[in-house]
């Protein structure tokens, strides 16, 4: 796997980081303390890269 896609639970901002890199506690976009969730695509339909289209909401 190349990179992990993380999404801010407050504003929806996404960022990509190398595996093993922890996302920041404060979102660079909304400047709020938030939780980042892993929305990386692990299914063949999206080529195992980028954001999983089922998690875009």
N, C-alpha and C positions, 0 to 999 in steps of 0.2 A: 504494500500500500504506500502510495506516495505522500499524500497529505490528509489530514483530518479537517473536516469542515465543522466549525462551531457556530451556533446561533444564539444570540442574546434573547432571553425569554421575555424581556421587557419591550424592546423596540424592533426585534427581528434582524438586527445587523448580523452579518455573517463574516467570518474570517477563517482563513486556512492556515494551518500550522503543521509542522513536521510531527510525526508520531512521537510521543513522549513529552511534547511541549504542552504545558498547562496553560489554558486561556487566562486572560487577566481577570481580576475580581471586578474591575471597573470597566464598563464598556467604552471603547474609544468613540463611539457614535453618540450615545445618549448621555454619557458621562455619569451614569448611575451605577451603583453597585448592583450587579445582577448575576444570575446563574447562566452559564453558557452550556448548552446541550449539544451533544454530538449528533449532527444530522448528515453525516457522511453516507454516501451511497455504497452499500455493500451487495447490491444485486446486479446481475449481468445486464439487465435492461438499460442501465445507464453507464455501463462500462466500468463499474466499480470505482468511479471517480466523481468528485463534485458532490453536490447536495442531492439527497434522495428526494425525488419529486413527490413522494407520498408525505413528506414532512414539511412542505412549503407553507402551510397554513399559519 
